[in-house]
Amino acid sequence: MDKISETTHTMNGNLAECDYLTGLANRRGLYDYYISLPKESILHAMFIDIDNFKRVNDIYGHSMGDRLLINISQLIQTYTNGFSSRIGGDEYVVLLDGSLSQEEIENTAKTLLTNLEKIDFRKDILSLISLSIGIVISQHALQPLDDILAKCDAAMYQAKYNGKNRYTVYKAYDKTLETNRNIELEMESALKNGEFKVFLQPKVNMVTSKLFGAEALSRWQHPLDGLRSPALYIPLFEKNGFISQLDMFIYEEVCRMKSTWAGKNYEHIPISVNMSRLHLYNRNFPDTLEEIANKYNVKTSELEIEITESTFIRDSAELIKTVDFLHEKGFLVSIDDFGSGFSALNLLKDLSVDTIKIDKEFLHVSANDFRGKKVIRNVIAMCRDLKINVVTEGIETKEQIDFITRCGCQIAQGFYYAKPLPLDEFAIFADKYLKNILGNYTFRLNGSLKSEDGSLEGTIHGKGLIYEQGIFSDSKSLFFPGGPTQRNTVYLPSNTIVNDSVTISLWIKPKVLHQWSAAFYVKFETGFFAIVPLSWEGHSDFRIRDSKEVNGWYDVSGRQLLADTWYHYAITYNAQTETAVAFINGEVVNILENVPTNRYAKCIILGGDVFQPSFTGNICELVIYNETKDYDFIQEMYESYIHNEKFIAMQNSDDSISHI
């Protein structure tokens, strides 16, 4: 195979077979040279690609890119001692003498990788690039050159896939190389032909079971293979850079999709879209996103840009700038896969992100370990202090929900609720998780029995009810004098409660504590529930009765209430998870699960029930929500009361009385 070493660049005299820029053989010259070799010849082949060369052209211009190509061509000529050719923009093929050992060929590749950074060229540009080299060993010249090139091209691609700046020797049995290469050959046309589809994975409030938002994910609808999993192509696209094109396609599809949701009950939910770190190098990235959103008349506040945690450690300075620019445009920003690398913790103080998403693997490992549970709990607490929302990924079991909600996180994404859904199935899911939230009603009982919006009004059954001082200096409360069963109470319209899931909030001041006297009672078609200031052992109680069962009594016991003391009492019932929760003064006091759902409110009584003597004490600020409110909402509601400058419920003051 001496001919290879003797004729390294015999093509220079023939312009048709010579690359105009570098002086190396071009593709035609390479093929002509290969045909001239004796058929019994054995050779090695090396395919060399410049990593990130496009970025050099984009950032520094094509003239600088041409100068770089010339310098790299000289590097290849100096160290390979074979037949060198430039067959494409940043691609080179070198044919080497078959008498060389594999170790010698690999040492040649190592020499190229090592000496690239030593060439006489701008160091800032050299820091951006590297070489990926594919090698095929001991090939017979009687086979078509295309077969040899396909092998070393596949090996080169594997080098890129493995992280770039390295070489890979082709192995005939490695089908991954061919699979990845085929995907790479199809990806451009697949994007152009609309084979990539948007799927949406819901984000759900674990406490209320209400749809919170969704993450947009890609799926490849291949004409022959069917639906391709993203695990097959996303890692590949992240390594070859095509992910940036796919990101922008999915983002625009999301904007187009949201523009068709006008009038739907989920039209304004936020949708998150993953963005590769490659976008950080584009200074126009935030402007481009804003232009696309405006094109479809979508509010930027309804779009969340997800950036993976691994990006932070590499490009923290650039990322901080980008996050700030995105916020200026009104976008939400989240850190995806938080906890996967334990690298982003220190950056939270510098990055004004809106949300972190706890990585599912971090959850699965840590939730089964005592120390890990403490880490998760404290990470969530820290984020809450920083006013950063938390979403937990990979929720699959009720036990995980219980643990994570106790830690303070309420938003989940995972198969427990739904896998990523095509758009038609997502619409069905969204309707289910947003249905029947028909109205919320406030009865302040501040001198009137009407709801605040004037649409509903209570009626008095009995006598002796009077208005006394309320929780604010300028407000009143309704005093109930007690009495026989169902007497001296207020009946509210039954259509005040129209949903299976409900939240009741009220301020209550017991005057006389009668055991099992209800302050608020709802009779359903198949049972009832009641807020009882005093049950047994001195505790308050939220009692639910399912009359379909002989032993269908469900008590959510709270702490003791004292006479002549104001308390903010709230209860929630979630029909989808069959969970009842009791709150006193903004704090959870008890949770009860597996509580059957009562449906169709028949009778709502304020100040009594149909079993026990009526309640004695004051009630005001009654709010009925036809949905389950979460823990944060109840706490914030309580704090809004006590931080009102006119709030006096914790002070001793003379009651002003007016009779009804």
C-alpha positions, 0 to 999 in steps of 0.5 A: 500500500506504498502508493498511499504514502507516496501520493498524498496530494497528487491531485493539486495539479488537477483543479477539477479534483482539488478543493479550491480553499485548502488545496486538498483533494475534493470528493471527486479526487478522493473517488478517482484516487480510490479507483486507481488503487490495486484491488488487493490493497488493504487500507485504513480510513479516517473520517474527521469532522469539526465539532461546532464549526457552524458556530464559528461561521455564525459568530465570527463570519465565513471568512474566519471560518475559511481561515480555520479550515485552512489551518485544520487542513494543514494540521491533518496533512502534517500528522496523518501521512496519508491521502487527505481530502476535504469532502464537505464543508467541515468534513475530511477523509484520510486514507492510510496505509494498511500496513500500519497497526491499529495502535499506530492509527489510534495514535495518529487520531490522538495526535490530531486531537491533542495538537488542534489546540496548539495550532497558530489560531485565535484561542477563543475560536479554538475553545469553541471547536474540537474534532470528532474522528471515526476510524475503520480498520483494514478494509479491502480496496475491492469493495465500494468506497461508499461502504468504507465511508459509511462505516467510518462516518458512522464511527465518527458520528458515534464519537460525536454522540459520546461527547465529541473531541474523541475518536471511535473505531468502527465495530461491525456489530454495533447497530447503534451506529447505523440506527443513529446515522439513519435517524440523522439522515431522516431528521430534516425531512421529518421536521419539514413533513410534520412528522414531529407531534406535540404531546402534552403531559398535565401538571396537576395540583395534588391537593385540589386535583385541579389542572395546573398546566402542562409540559409540551413534549415531542413525539416522532410519528414515523411513516414506517416505524410508527410512534418513536419514543423521544428516548430514541432521538432526543439524546442524539439531537442534543449531541448533533445540535438538531435539538435547537430546531426541534425546540423552536418547532415545538414552541411555535406549535404550542403557540399555534395550539393555544391560539385555537383554545379561545373560549375553552376552560383551559385556554389560559393554563401555562404550557412549558416548553423545553429549550436546549442550552444551544439557544443561550448563544443566540442573543436574539433568542428572547426576542424570537420567542416573543415575536412568535408568541405575538404572531399567534396572539398568545400571552408570554405569561402563559408560556414557560421556558424550561432549561435543564439543570445541567445547563447551569453549571456550564453557562451560568453567566450567560444563563443569568442574562437570558433568564433576565431577558426572558422575564423582561418579555413576560415569560416564566422560566423553570429549572428542569431535572432539578436534583439530577446533578446537585449542581444548581443549588448555589445558583438559585440565589442569582437566578430569578427563576419562577419554578424548579422541577424536582427530578423524578430519579431524585424523588425515587431515590431520596423518598426511600431514604431518611436523609434523602427525605430531609433533603427534599423537604428542605429544598422545597422549604428553601424554594418556598422562602425564595418564592419559587414554585416547585413541581415534582416530576415522576409522581406514580403512587399515592404514597409519593403524593402524601410524602411530597404534599407533606413536604410542602409541594402541591404541583405534580407531573407523572403517570399517576395522573397522566402520561404525555397525551396527544392533543385530543386526549389532553382536551378530554383530560383538561375538561375532566380536571376543570369541570363543575367549578361553577361558582364561589359564594361569600356570605359576610353576615355583615348586617345582611344574609345575602351573598356578596354578589347578591345572587343568593340569600339565606332565610331565618328559621327561628328567632333571637339571631342578632348582629354583633361585632365582627372580626374587623373594627367596622364589620359585624358577625351573626350571633346564634342564640342556640335552641332546639334542633334546627331552630334559630338557624339560617338556611342557605339555598341548596344550589350554593354547593353544586360540585362534589369537591368543595371548600368551606371557610368561616370565622367562628366564635363559640359562646357555649360549647355543646357537644356535637352541635354543628356550626355548619351543616350540609345534608346530601342525598346519601349523607351529610357533613358538619363542622362541629366546634366540640365533639369528644375529648374537647376537640373540634370535628369535621364529620362526614356521614356516608349513609350507604354504609352502616359504619360510614362515619368519617371524623377529621378531628381538629384541635380544641376550640375555646369559648369566646375566642375567634377562630378561622375554620376551613375544611376541604373535600376532594372528590377525586382523591376522596380526601378531607382536610381540616384547617384552623387558623391557616394550618392543617390540623388533620387529613383523612383519606378514603372518604366516600363522596356525598353528592347533591346538596339538599339542605344547607344550615348555618348554626345547627343541624337536624340531629342536635341542639343548635349552635351558640356563638358568632359566625362571619365571613362565610365563603363557599368554594365549589372546588378544592383549595390548596394549603397555600390558598387557605394559609394566604386567606387566613393571613389576609384577614389577620394582616388587615389593619382593621382586624380586631378578632384577637383583641378584647372589645365591646360588641356592638349589637343590632337586632335582625 
